[in-house]
Structure formats: C-alpha cells, structure tokens
C-alpha cells in the first residue's frame, strides 16, 4: 500500500489483510505522520498484530503506549513526540469508540464460532 504521506510502503503480502487492518494502518499512518515517523508504519502495524491491537484505542486502553513506542526503536526526541501524540489520542478516546465489530461484524475465532454466529 502506498500512502501520499511520505510514500509509506507496507508489505501487505507478509501481513494478513483485512478491512480492520486497513483502518488501523490509516490511523497509524496519521498518528506517525503527525510526528514525522510515517516510515515506521510497517513496524507499528506488525507490533499491533503481534499484540492483538485492532485500533489505536486498544493500545491506549490497555496502557501499552510505552511498549508500542519502544518497539519502534526511536531516538529520544521522536519517542517523546510520539508519546505526546498518543497522550493526545488518550484525551480523544476517553469514551470507547463504537465497536469496530459493529461495522464489520463479530470477530470469528473458529469454525464452530462461525457456525454458532450463523445459527443465531
């Protein structure tokens, strides 16, 4: 995926693509670009996948901002800038956003779960 913000390239073949990931990637690019870090989008998305974060809100609500920033291996000033941006996001995310699952449906965790959802 190429983005206008500094031409961010993310190897989506290596990552499982989904509509939720597209939303997360766009949000991450916006957040990172606000700090001059849009070139870190691929690493940020990979961290989110490893940790199970589907939104920036997930990072904030689980209080994983420090771990997220550390995973990007940033110099101190860039690190502080990103933490401040996440802190601003915290203020914007005090109330939980509408569930992303409301927009795309519930997350299916297994075939049995899918069958159960279809039956209800």
N, CA, C and O atoms as a GROMACS GRO file, in nm:
protein
  480
    1UNK      N    1   0.086  -0.116   0.000
    1UNK     CA    2   0.000   0.000   0.000
    1UNK      C    3   0.090   0.122   0.000
    1UNK      O    4   0.180   0.132   0.083
    2UNK      N    5   0.067   0.213  -0.090
    2UNK     CA    6   0.142   0.337  -0.094
    2UNK      C    7   0.053   0.448  -0.041
    2UNK      O    8  -0.064   0.458  -0.080
    3UNK      N    9   0.105   0.531   0.043
    3UNK     CA   10   0.034   0.643   0.101
    3UNK      C   11   0.101   0.771   0.054
    3UNK      O   12   0.221   0.773   0.030
    4UNK      N   13   0.024   0.878   0.040
    4UNK     CA   14   0.077   1.006  -0.002
    4UNK      C   15   0.171   1.066   0.102
    4UNK      O   16   0.259   1.144   0.067
    5UNK      N   17   0.154   1.032   0.226
    5UNK     CA   18   0.234   1.088   0.335
    5UNK      C   19   0.374   1.028   0.337
    5UNK      O   20   0.401   0.936   0.414
    6UNK      N   21   0.462   1.078   0.254
    6UNK     CA   22   0.600   1.032   0.255
    6UNK      C   23   0.616   0.896   0.190
    6UNK      O   24   0.718   0.830   0.214
    7UNK      N   25   0.525   0.852   0.112
    7UNK     CA   26   0.529   0.723   0.043
    7UNK      C   27   0.563   0.610   0.140
    7UNK      O   28   0.675   0.558   0.141
    8UNK      N   29   0.466   0.574   0.219
    8UNK     CA   30   0.480   0.464   0.314
    8UNK      C   31   0.450   0.335   0.240
    8UNK      O   32   0.346   0.323   0.176
    9UNK      N   33   0.541   0.239   0.249
    9UNK     CA   34   0.518   0.109   0.187
    9UNK      C   35   0.504   0.005   0.296
    9UNK      O   36   0.588  -0.006   0.385
   10UNK      N   37   0.397  -0.069   0.288
   10UNK     CA   38   0.376  -0.178   0.383
   10UNK      C   39   0.361  -0.305   0.301
   10UNK      O   40   0.278  -0.310   0.210
   11UNK      N   41   0.439  -0.405   0.333
   11UNK     CA   42   0.432  -0.532   0.263
   11UNK      C   43   0.310  -0.609   0.312
   11UNK      O   44   0.320  -0.689   0.405
   12UNK      N   45   0.196  -0.584   0.250
   12UNK     CA   46   0.072  -0.646   0.293
   12UNK      C   47   0.071  -0.796   0.263
   12UNK      O   48  -0.008  -0.870   0.322
   13UNK      N   49   0.156  -0.842   0.171
   13UNK     CA   50   0.162  -0.986   0.145
   13UNK      C   51   0.212  -1.060   0.268
   13UNK      O   52   0.172  -1.174   0.293
   14UNK      N   53   0.298  -0.996   0.345
   14UNK     CA   54   0.352  -1.059   0.466
   14UNK      C   55   0.256  -1.046   0.584
   14UNK      O   56   0.272  -1.115   0.684
   15UNK      N   57   0.157  -0.958   0.570
   15UNK     CA   58   0.062  -0.935   0.678
   15UNK      C   59  -0.077  -0.977   0.632
   15UNK      O   60  -0.111  -0.960   0.515
   16UNK      N   61  -0.155  -1.032   0.721
   16UNK     CA   62  -0.290  -1.075   0.687
   16UNK      C   63  -0.377  -0.950   0.666
   16UNK      O   64  -0.400  -0.874   0.760
   17UNK      N   65  -0.425  -0.929   0.544
   17UNK     CA   66  -0.503  -0.810   0.511
   17UNK      C   67  -0.648  -0.828   0.553
   17UNK      O   68  -0.704  -0.937   0.541
   18UNK      N   69  -0.708  -0.721   0.604
   18UNK     CA   70  -0.849  -0.720   0.640
   18UNK      C   71  -0.894  -0.574   0.643
   18UNK      O   72  -0.811  -0.484   0.649
   19UNK      N   73  -1.025  -0.551   0.638
   19UNK     CA   74  -1.074  -0.414   0.648
   19UNK      C   75  -1.030  -0.346   0.777
   19UNK      O   76  -0.998  -0.227   0.777
   20UNK      N   77  -1.028  -0.421   0.888
   20UNK     CA   78  -0.984  -0.364   1.015
   20UNK      C   79  -0.838  -0.320   1.008
   20UNK      O   80  -0.802  -0.216   1.062
   21UNK      N   81  -0.755  -0.399   0.942
   21UNK     CA   82  -0.614  -0.362   0.929
   21UNK      C   83  -0.597  -0.238   0.843
   21UNK      O   84  -0.509  -0.157   0.868
   22UNK      N   85  -0.682  -0.223   0.742
   22UNK     CA   86  -0.676  -0.103   0.660
   22UNK      C   87  -0.706   0.020   0.743
   22UNK      O   88  -0.640   0.123   0.731
   23UNK      N   89  -0.809   0.010   0.829
   23UNK     CA   90  -0.844   0.121   0.918
   23UNK      C   91  -0.730   0.148   1.015
   23UNK      O   92  -0.690   0.262   1.034
   24UNK      N   93  -0.678   0.041   1.076
   24UNK     CA   94  -0.567   0.056   1.170
   24UNK      C   95  -0.447   0.117   1.100
   24UNK      O   96  -0.384   0.208   1.155
   25UNK      N   97  -0.413   0.069   0.981
   25UNK     CA   98  -0.298   0.123   0.908
   25UNK      C   99  -0.317   0.271   0.880
   25UNK      O  100  -0.224   0.349   0.899
   26UNK      N  101  -0.434   0.310   0.836
   26UNK     CA  102  -0.460   0.453   0.810
   26UNK      C  103  -0.445   0.536   0.936
   26UNK      O  104  -0.386   0.643   0.934
   27UNK      N  105  -0.499   0.485   1.048
   27UNK     CA  106  -0.487   0.556   1.176
   27UNK      C  107  -0.341   0.564   1.221
   27UNK      O  108  -0.296   0.668   1.270
   28UNK      N  109  -0.268   0.454   1.204
   28UNK     CA  110  -0.126   0.454   1.241
   28UNK      C  111  -0.047   0.552   1.156
   28UNK      O  112   0.037   0.626   1.207
   29UNK      N  113  -0.074   0.553   1.025
   29UNK     CA  114  -0.002   0.645   0.936
   29UNK      C  115  -0.031   0.789   0.976
   29UNK      O  116   0.060   0.871   0.980
   30UNK      N  117  -0.157   0.819   1.007
   30UNK     CA  118  -0.191   0.955   1.051
   30UNK      C  119  -0.116   0.992   1.179
   30UNK      O  120  -0.057   1.100   1.189
   31UNK      N  121  -0.120   0.901   1.277
   31UNK     CA  122  -0.052   0.926   1.404
   31UNK      C  123   0.098   0.943   1.383
   31UNK      O  124   0.157   1.040   1.432
   32UNK      N  125   0.158   0.850   1.312
   32UNK     CA  126   0.303   0.854   1.291
   32UNK      C  127   0.344   0.974   1.206
   32UNK      O  128   0.447   1.037   1.234
   33UNK      N  129   0.266   1.007   1.105
   33UNK     CA  130   0.298   1.122   1.019
   33UNK      C  131   0.294   1.251   1.098
   33UNK      O  132   0.371   1.344   1.070
   34UNK      N  133   0.207   1.260   1.197
   34UNK     CA  134   0.198   1.381   1.279
   34UNK      C  135   0.327   1.402   1.360
   34UNK      O  136   0.353   1.511   1.411
   35UNK      N  137   0.408   1.296   1.370
   35UNK     CA  138   0.535   1.302   1.444
   35UNK      C  139   0.655   1.288   1.351
   35UNK      O  140   0.769   1.277   1.397
   36UNK      N  141   0.632   1.289   1.220
   36UNK     CA  142   0.741   1.270   1.124
   36UNK      C  143   0.793   1.128   1.122
   36UNK      O  144   0.910   1.106   1.090
   37UNK      N  145   0.709   1.031   1.155
   37UNK     CA  146   0.751   0.892   1.167
   37UNK      C  147   0.674   0.799   1.074
   37UNK      O  148   0.665   0.680   1.101
   38UNK      N  149   0.619   0.851   0.965
   38UNK     CA  150   0.537   0.768   0.878
   38UNK      C  151   0.613   0.649   0.821
   38UNK      O  152   0.552   0.550   0.780
   39UNK      N  153   0.746   0.657   0.817
   39UNK     CA  154   0.828   0.545   0.768
   39UNK      C  155   0.827   0.426   0.864
   39UNK      O  156   0.878   0.319   0.831
   40UNK      N  157   0.769   0.443   0.982
   40UNK     CA  158   0.761   0.335   1.082
   40UNK      C  159   0.627   0.261   1.079
   40UNK      O  160   0.599   0.180   1.168
   41UNK      N  161   0.543   0.289   0.978
   41UNK     CA  162   0.409   0.231   0.974
   41UNK      C  163   0.410   0.078   0.969
   41UNK      O  164   0.330   0.013   1.035
   42UNK      N  165   0.500   0.022   0.891
   42UNK     CA  166   0.506  -0.124   0.879
   42UNK      C  167   0.541  -0.188   1.013
   42UNK      O  168   0.479  -0.287   1.052
   43UNK      N  169   0.639  -0.132   1.082
   43UNK     CA  170   0.677  -0.186   1.214
   43UNK      C  171   0.564  -0.169   1.315
   43UNK      O  172   0.539  -0.258   1.396
   44UNK      N  173   0.496  -0.055   1.309
   44UNK     CA  174   0.387  -0.029   1.402
   44UNK      C  175   0.272  -0.126   1.379
   44UNK      O  176   0.215  -0.179   1.475
   45UNK      N  177   0.238  -0.151   1.253
   45UNK     CA  178   0.131  -0.244   1.221
   45UNK      C  179   0.168  -0.386   1.264
   45UNK      O  180   0.084  -0.460   1.317
   46UNK      N  181   0.293  -0.425   1.242
   46UNK     CA  182   0.338  -0.558   1.283
   46UNK      C  183   0.326  -0.574   1.435
   46UNK      O  184   0.282  -0.679   1.484
   47UNK      N  185   0.364  -0.471   1.511
   47UNK     CA  186   0.353  -0.476   1.657
   47UNK      C  187   0.207  -0.492   1.697
   47UNK      O  188   0.175  -0.573   1.784
   48UNK      N  189   0.120  -0.415   1.635
   48UNK     CA  190  -0.023  -0.423   1.668
   48UNK      C  191  -0.076  -0.564   1.643
   48UNK      O  192  -0.153  -0.617   1.723
   49UNK      N  193  -0.035  -0.624   1.533
   49UNK     CA  194  -0.079  -0.761   1.503
   49UNK      C  195  -0.027  -0.858   1.608
   49UNK      O  196  -0.102  -0.944   1.654
   50UNK      N  197   0.099  -0.846   1.644
   50UNK     CA  198   0.158  -0.936   1.744
   50UNK      C  199   0.087  -0.925   1.878
   50UNK      O  200   0.067  -1.024   1.947
   51UNK      N  201   0.050  -0.802   1.914
   51UNK     CA  202  -0.010  -0.777   2.045
   51UNK      C  203  -0.163  -0.789   2.044
   51UNK      O  204  -0.225  -0.789   2.150
   52UNK      N  205  -0.221  -0.798   1.926
   52UNK     CA  206  -0.366  -0.812   1.916
   52UNK      C  207  -0.443  -0.680   1.920
   52UNK      O  208  -0.564  -0.680   1.941
   53UNK      N  209  -0.374  -0.569   1.898
   53UNK     CA  210  -0.440  -0.438   1.896
   53UNK      C  211  -0.504  -0.418   1.759
   53UNK      O  212  -0.437  -0.423   1.656
   54UNK      N  213  -0.635  -0.394   1.759
   54UNK     CA  214  -0.706  -0.370   1.634
   54UNK      C  215  -0.726  -0.222   1.606
   54UNK      O  216  -0.760  -0.184   1.494
   55UNK      N  217  -0.705  -0.139   1.708
   55UNK     CA  218  -0.720   0.006   1.694
   55UNK      C  219  -0.616   0.074   1.782
   55UNK      O  220  -0.557   0.012   1.871
   56UNK      N  221  -0.594   0.202   1.757
   56UNK     CA  222  -0.507   0.279   1.845
   56UNK      C  223  -0.571   0.286   1.984
   56UNK      O  224  -0.501   0.289   2.085
   57UNK      N  225  -0.702   0.288   1.987
   57UNK     CA  226  -0.775   0.288   2.114
   57UNK      C  227  -0.736   0.166   2.198
   57UNK      O  228  -0.724   0.177   2.320
   58UNK      N  229  -0.717   0.050   2.134
   58UNK     CA  230  -0.676  -0.071   2.206
   58UNK      C  231  -0.541  -0.050   2.275
   58UNK      O  232  -0.522  -0.093   2.388
   59UNK      N  233  -0.449   0.016   2.207
   59UNK     CA  234  -0.316   0.042   2.264
   59UNK      C  235  -0.331   0.130   2.388
   59UNK      O  236  -0.269   0.105   2.492
   60UNK      N  237  -0.413   0.233   2.375
   60UNK     CA  238  -0.432   0.329   2.483
   60UNK      C  239  -0.504   0.266   2.602
   60UNK      O  240  -0.460   0.280   2.716
   61UNK      N  241  -0.614   0.197   2.575
   61UNK     CA  242  -0.694   0.140   2.684
   61UNK      C  243  -0.621   0.028   2.758
   61UNK      O  244  -0.647   0.004   2.876
   62UNK      N  245  -0.530  -0.041   2.689
   62UNK     CA  246  -0.452  -0.145   2.757
   62UNK      C  247  -0.324  -0.088   2.818
   62UNK      O  248  -0.241  -0.162   2.872
   63UNK      N  249  -0.308   0.044   2.808
   63UNK     CA  250  -0.192   0.114   2.864
   63UNK      C  251  -0.060   0.057   2.812
   63UNK      O  252   0.035   0.037   2.888
   64UNK      N  253  -0.057   0.032   2.682
   64UNK     CA  254   0.062  -0.023   2.618
   64UNK      C  255   0.136   0.081   2.533
   64UNK      O  256   0.215   0.044   2.445
   65UNK      N  257   0.113   0.210   2.558
   65UNK     CA  258   0.178   0.314   2.479
   65UNK      C  259   0.330   0.303   2.485
   65UNK      O  260   0.398   0.314   2.382
   66UNK      N  261   0.383   0.282   2.604
   66UNK     CA  262   0.529   0.272   2.620
   66UNK      C  263   0.584   0.153   2.541
   66UNK      O  264   0.686   0.167   2.472
   67UNK      N  265   0.520   0.039   2.550
   67UNK     CA  266   0.567  -0.080   2.478
   67UNK      C  267   0.559  -0.058   2.328
   67UNK      O  268   0.650  -0.097   2.254
   68UNK      N  269   0.451   0.004   2.282
   68UNK     CA  270   0.435   0.034   2.141
   68UNK      C  271   0.548   0.124   2.091
   68UNK      O  272   0.609   0.096   1.988
   69UNK      N  273   0.575   0.229   2.164
   69UNK     CA  274   0.679   0.325   2.124
   69UNK      C  275   0.817   0.259   2.130
   69UNK      O  276   0.900   0.280   2.042
   70UNK      N  277   0.841   0.181   2.234
   70UNK     CA  278   0.970   0.112   2.247
   70UNK      C  279   0.995   0.017   2.130
   70UNK      O  280   1.108   0.005   2.083
   71UNK      N  281   0.891  -0.048   2.083
   71UNK     CA  282   0.905  -0.145   1.974
   71UNK      C  283   0.951  -0.079   1.843
   71UNK      O  284   1.004  -0.146   1.755
   72UNK      N  285   0.929   0.052   1.832
   72UNK     CA  286   0.967   0.123   1.710
   72UNK      C  287   1.112   0.170   1.711
   72UNK      O  288   1.161   0.223   1.612
   73UNK      N  289   1.181   0.151   1.823
   73UNK     CA  290   1.324   0.181   1.834
   73UNK      C  291   1.355   0.324   1.786
   73UNK      O  292   1.426   0.345   1.688
   74UNK      N  293   1.298   0.420   1.859
   74UNK     CA  294   1.310   0.560   1.821
   74UNK      C  295   1.415   0.633   1.904
   74UNK      O  296   1.448   0.593   2.016
   75UNK      N  297   1.468   0.739   1.846
   75UNK     CA  298   1.558   0.828   1.921
   75UNK      C  299   1.473   0.903   2.023
   75UNK      O  300   1.352   0.918   2.005
   76UNK      N  301   1.536   0.950   2.132
   76UNK     CA  302   1.460   1.008   2.244
   76UNK      C  303   1.359   1.118   2.206
   76UNK      O  304   1.247   1.116   2.255
   77UNK      N  305   1.397   1.210   2.120
   77UNK     CA  306   1.306   1.320   2.086
   77UNK      C  307   1.185   1.268   2.008
   77UNK      O  308   1.072   1.308   2.034
   78UNK      N  309   1.210   1.179   1.913
   78UNK     CA  310   1.100   1.121   1.836
   78UNK      C  311   1.010   1.036   1.927
   78UNK      O  312   0.888   1.035   1.912
   79UNK      N  313   1.073   0.965   2.019
   79UNK     CA  314   0.999   0.883   2.115
   79UNK      C  315   0.904   0.970   2.197
   79UNK      O  316   0.786   0.938   2.212
   80UNK      N  317   0.957   1.081   2.251
   80UNK     CA  318   0.876   1.172   2.331
   80UNK      C  319   0.763   1.234   2.250
   80UNK      O  320   0.652   1.250   2.299
   81UNK      N  321   0.793   1.268   2.125
   81UNK     CA  322   0.692   1.327   2.037
   81UNK      C  323   0.577   1.228   2.014
   81UNK      O  324   0.460   1.267   2.016
   82UNK      N  325   0.611   1.101   1.991
   82UNK     CA  326   0.507   1.001   1.968
   82UNK      C  327   0.426   0.975   2.095
   82UNK      O  328   0.305   0.958   2.089
   83UNK      N  329   0.493   0.971   2.209
   83UNK     CA  330   0.420   0.953   2.336
   83UNK      C  331   0.322   1.069   2.359
   83UNK      O  332   0.212   1.047   2.408
   84UNK      N  333   0.364   1.192   2.325
   84UNK     CA  334   0.275   1.307   2.339
   84UNK      C  335   0.155   1.294   2.246
   84UNK      O  336   0.042   1.323   2.285
   85UNK      N  337   0.180   1.249   2.123
   85UNK     CA  338   0.070   1.230   2.028
   85UNK      C  339  -0.027   1.124   2.079
   85UNK      O  340  -0.148   1.139   2.067
   86UNK      N  341   0.026   1.016   2.136
   86UNK     CA  342  -0.060   0.913   2.193
   86UNK      C  343  -0.135   0.967   2.314
   86UNK      O  344  -0.251   0.930   2.337
   87UNK      N  345  -0.071   1.053   2.391
   87UNK     CA  346  -0.137   1.115   2.505
   87UNK      C  347  -0.255   1.200   2.459
   87UNK      O  348  -0.360   1.200   2.522
   88UNK      N  349  -0.236   1.272   2.348
   88UNK     CA  350  -0.346   1.349   2.290
   88UNK      C  351  -0.458   1.255   2.246
   88UNK      O  352  -0.576   1.284   2.264
   89UNK      N  353  -0.420   1.142   2.190
   89UNK     CA  354  -0.519   1.043   2.147
   89UNK      C  355  -0.594   0.990   2.268
   89UNK      O  356  -0.714   0.960   2.259
   90UNK      N  357  -0.526   0.978   2.382
   90UNK     CA  358  -0.590   0.931   2.504
   90UNK      C  359  -0.704   1.024   2.541
   90UNK      O  360  -0.812   0.977   2.579
   91UNK      N  361  -0.682   1.154   2.531
   91UNK     CA  362  -0.786   1.251   2.564
   91UNK      C  363  -0.904   1.238   2.469
   91UNK      O  364  -1.019   1.255   2.509
   92UNK      N  365  -0.876   1.208   2.344
   92UNK     CA  366  -0.982   1.193   2.244
   92UNK      C  367  -1.056   1.060   2.261
   92UNK      O  368  -1.170   1.047   2.215
   93UNK      N  369  -0.994   0.963   2.327
   93UNK     CA  370  -1.052   0.828   2.338
   93UNK      C  371  -1.099   0.795   2.479
   93UNK      O  372  -1.095   0.678   2.518
   94UNK      N  373  -1.143   0.892   2.555
   94UNK     CA  374  -1.188   0.862   2.691
   94UNK      C  375  -1.310   0.771   2.689
   94UNK      O  376  -1.318   0.676   2.768
   95UNK      N  377  -1.404   0.798   2.602
   95UNK     CA  378  -1.518   0.708   2.587
   95UNK      C  379  -1.485   0.609   2.478
   95UNK      O  380  -1.429   0.647   2.375
   96UNK      N  381  -1.517   0.482   2.497
   96UNK     CA  382  -1.485   0.383   2.395
   96UNK      C  383  -1.555   0.417   2.263
   96UNK      O  384  -1.670   0.460   2.262
   97UNK      N  385  -1.484   0.398   2.152
   97UNK     CA  386  -1.547   0.424   2.022
   97UNK      C  387  -1.648   0.314   1.994
   97UNK      O  388  -1.646   0.208   2.056
   98UNK      N  389  -1.739   0.340   1.898
   98UNK     CA  390  -1.828   0.229   1.860
   98UNK      C  391  -1.743   0.110   1.820
   98UNK      O  392  -1.639   0.125   1.757
   99UNK      N  393  -1.788  -0.006   1.857
   99UNK     CA  394  -1.711  -0.126   1.828
   99UNK      C  395  -1.685  -0.140   1.679
   99UNK      O  396  -1.777  -0.125   1.598
  100UNK      N  397  -1.560  -0.168   1.644
  100UNK     CA  398  -1.529  -0.193   1.504
  100UNK      C  399  -1.604  -0.316   1.457
  100UNK      O  400  -1.627  -0.333   1.337
  101UNK      N  401  -1.641  -0.403   1.549
  101UNK     CA  402  -1.714  -0.523   1.513
  101UNK      C  403  -1.857  -0.490   1.472
  101UNK      O  404  -1.919  -0.567   1.398
  102UNK      N  405  -1.911  -0.376   1.520
  102UNK     CA  406  -2.044  -0.336   1.477
  102UNK      C  407  -2.041  -0.303   1.328
  102UNK      O  408  -2.138  -0.328   1.257
  103UNK      N  409  -1.930  -0.246   1.282
  103UNK     CA  410  -1.919  -0.209   1.142
  103UNK      C  411  -1.893  -0.330   1.054
  103UNK      O  412  -1.949  -0.341   0.945
  104UNK      N  413  -1.809  -0.422   1.099
  104UNK     CA  414  -1.767  -0.534   1.017
  104UNK      C  415  -1.820  -0.668   1.065
  104UNK      O  416  -1.791  -0.771   1.005
  105UNK      N  417  -1.898  -0.668   1.171
  105UNK     CA  418  -1.949  -0.793   1.224
  105UNK      C  419  -1.856  -0.846   1.332
  105UNK      O  420  -1.744  -0.797   1.347
  106UNK      N  421  -1.900  -0.946   1.406
  106UNK     CA  422  -1.817  -1.002   1.515
  106UNK      C  423  -1.694  -1.072   1.461
  106UNK      O  424  -1.694  -1.124   1.350
  107UNK      N  425  -1.591  -1.073   1.541
  107UNK     CA  426  -1.468  -1.143   1.505
  107UNK      C  427  -1.491  -1.293   1.521
  107UNK      O  428  -1.531  -1.340   1.628
  108UNK      N  429  -1.468  -1.366   1.416
  108UNK     CA  430  -1.487  -1.510   1.417
  108UNK      C  431  -1.356  -1.576   1.459
  108UNK      O  432  -1.252  -1.552   1.398
  109UNK      N  433  -1.362  -1.658   1.563
  109UNK     CA  434  -1.240  -1.717   1.618
  109UNK      C  435  -1.220  -1.862   1.578
  109UNK      O  436  -1.110  -1.915   1.594
  110UNK      N  437  -1.325  -1.928   1.526
  110UNK     CA  438  -1.313  -2.067   1.485
  110UNK      C  439  -1.431  -2.104   1.396
  110UNK      O  440  -1.527  -2.029   1.384
  111UNK      N  441  -1.422  -2.219   1.334
  111UNK     CA  442  -1.531  -2.267   1.252
  111UNK      C  443  -1.657  -2.286   1.337
  111UNK      O  444  -1.767  -2.251   1.295
  112UNK      N  445  -1.639  -2.343   1.456
  112UNK     CA  446  -1.753  -2.364   1.546
  112UNK      C  447  -1.816  -2.229   1.583
  112UNK      O  448  -1.938  -2.218   1.590
  113UNK      N  449  -1.734  -2.129   1.607
  113UNK     CA  450  -1.783  -1.996   1.640
  113UNK      C  451  -1.860  -1.938   1.522
  113UNK      O  452  -1.965  -1.877   1.541
  114UNK      N  453  -1.809  -1.956   1.400
  114UNK     CA  454  -1.877  -1.908   1.280
  114UNK      C  455  -2.013  -1.975   1.265
  114UNK      O  456  -2.112  -1.908   1.235
  115UNK      N  457  -2.018  -2.106   1.288
  115UNK     CA  458  -2.145  -2.178   1.280
  115UNK      C  459  -2.243  -2.128   1.385
  115UNK      O  460  -2.362  -2.114   1.358
  116UNK      N  461  -2.192  -2.102   1.504
  116UNK     CA  462  -2.277  -2.051   1.613
  116UNK      C  463  -2.333  -1.915   1.576
  116UNK      O  464  -2.451  -1.888   1.601
  117UNK      N  465  -2.252  -1.828   1.516
  117UNK     CA  466  -2.298  -1.696   1.475
  117UNK      C  467  -2.403  -1.706   1.364
  117UNK      O  468  -2.500  -1.630   1.363
  118UNK      N  469  -2.384  -1.799   1.273
  118UNK     CA  470  -2.480  -1.817   1.165
  118UNK      C  471  -2.614  -1.869   1.215
  118UNK      O  472  -2.719  -1.837   1.160
  119UNK      N  473  -2.609  -1.951   1.320
  119UNK     CA  474  -2.731  -2.010   1.375
  119UNK      C  475  -2.812  -1.908   1.456
  119UNK      O  476  -2.933  -1.923   1.471
  120UNK      N  477  -2.744  -1.805   1.508
  120UNK     CA  478  -2.817  -1.707   1.594
  120UNK      C  479  -2.881  -1.597   1.514
  120UNK      O  480  -2.945  -1.509   1.572
   0.00000   0.00000   0.00000
